Amino acid sequence: MFRYYVAENFNPTYARLENADRLSDFMAQRLFMLQNRLHLPLQMWADRSVLEFGPAAGENALVNALLGAYIYLVEPVEAFHEKIRDYFTTWGQDHRLKQLTASTFNEFQTDKRFTMVIAEGFVYTTGPAEQWTRRLASFCNEQGFILVSFPVISGFLIEMLQSRICRMAAERYNLDKFQAADLILGAKWQSIPHSRSFESWANDVLFHPFIRHESLNHPDDIIKLMYNAGLDLYASWPLLAKPYDVTWIRKTPSRENLCNDYAAAALALQPSLLLGQPVPVKSDITSTILPSLRDVLEKELRALDALNANDETTLEKVLDVHGRSCELLTNIVTGYNESPLAKMMHEVEMCLRHAKESPEKISSYFHPGQLLGDLWGSPNFYMVFHRAAPVKKSTLKS
Ligand SMILES: C[S@@+](CC[C@H](N)C(=O)[O-])C[C@H]1O[C@@H](n2cnc3c(N)ncnc32)[C@H](O)[C@@H]1O
């Protein structure tokens, strides 16, 4: 994945923390995410060793340093290193930057183990999830945490649709890719606050060669793989804690039960991830229907991924499987036919049916005010795992 950033010569997440105002806005956003959404106490960073893979220019790493952590960075794009060093010097954190290595996630070697291991926004491109979950766990110490973010299949429908529609339009109408993207999605992009340029976003999201069906995961799989690697889910965004839980507080479920509960909650969240807003799920659904939705959404994403401007059958295939997704949702979502999700799925269908029209016409599906113009799905999951250290009897003194 990093070779793409070198070839296209861009930093996808560069936040230009050049003055105190920009840094303070960035920090406020990041701290809210860590503290309020992921429930990580900010004190936990103080004097801890944090290993971060793929920091790009290191904005998040700088925040960790300002919280008192010692920072170890592994970033394969050497062109980003200068900015990282610059940030740490400008903001008086040189003493906290312990290591900056030009290596990849799979090649990096160290004997040290860390309290926090971070891999945001790329690790899913480094190989099968069985492999990267195990490798992340291997860097984590006995009391360690892992913070990881990755795109999920059930939240990725709108993103994949936008990506493939823009690519098709560029090819069909012989347009520059940014021109096609701007014609179709320019107004939608302008309607949200952003800190990066349209081109940077388009390169990172719409035209990214790794935005492929094979790189996407199911959140329940990641929870189970981490469980196999000896780590339990500590926190996540979106939340996976059981709603309305009134269990006796001292009741201690097994690791396996907890893992299964979180995985089930992730499956029930699929309609909400699709829409990017809360969607109530019926209480009387069969135990197989949510796994069936998982399968059919995976097929839909695979078919969308393969959408080809010169092959009519690829479009028919997406429409066919999209119809099956809608049928399943009818049986899963409370009041589906009148719901925003049904409207969104209908707009997706209409957009696909008119996918061959000019970019100007297709853009009408993505104008702010249309559902597809206002919605982004919920493509990325953030998860924090921890190694639950057993209480050793020998350490307990009476
Ligand atoms: C989308 S950016 C995310 C930057 C930052 N982690 C964030 O979330 O804001 C992906 C970063 O991962 C790096 N990267 C890509 N492939 C990598 C790999 N195999 N090993 C380590 N880093 C990688 C890229 O160079 C880039 O800096």
The ligand as a Gaussian input file, in Angstrom:
#p B3LYP/6-31G(d) Opt

LIG

0 1
 C       -4.027000       5.998000       5.372000
 S       -2.481000       6.360000       6.078000
 C       -2.897000       6.415000       7.799000
 C       -2.004000       7.325000       8.584000
 C       -2.301000       7.340000      10.091000
 N       -2.042000       6.030000      10.690000
 C       -3.722000       7.769000      10.365000
 O       -4.557000       6.894000      10.632000
 O       -3.990000       8.971000      10.305000
 C       -1.611000       4.820000       5.946000
 C       -0.164000       4.871000       6.431000
 O        0.298000       3.525000       6.547000
 C        1.560000       3.417000       5.911000
 N        1.703000       2.037000       5.416000
 C        1.163000       1.507000       4.316000
 N        1.542000       0.228000       4.173000
 C        2.336000      -0.056000       5.234000
 C        3.027000      -1.210000       5.670000
 N        2.987000      -2.335000       4.978000
 N        3.749000      -1.149000       6.808000
 C        3.768000       0.007000       7.551000
 N        3.130000       1.132000       7.180000
 C        2.422000       1.110000       6.034000
 C        1.522000       4.457000       4.798000
 O        2.821000       4.797000       4.350000
 C        0.787000       5.586000       5.488000
 O        1.673000       6.361000       6.234000

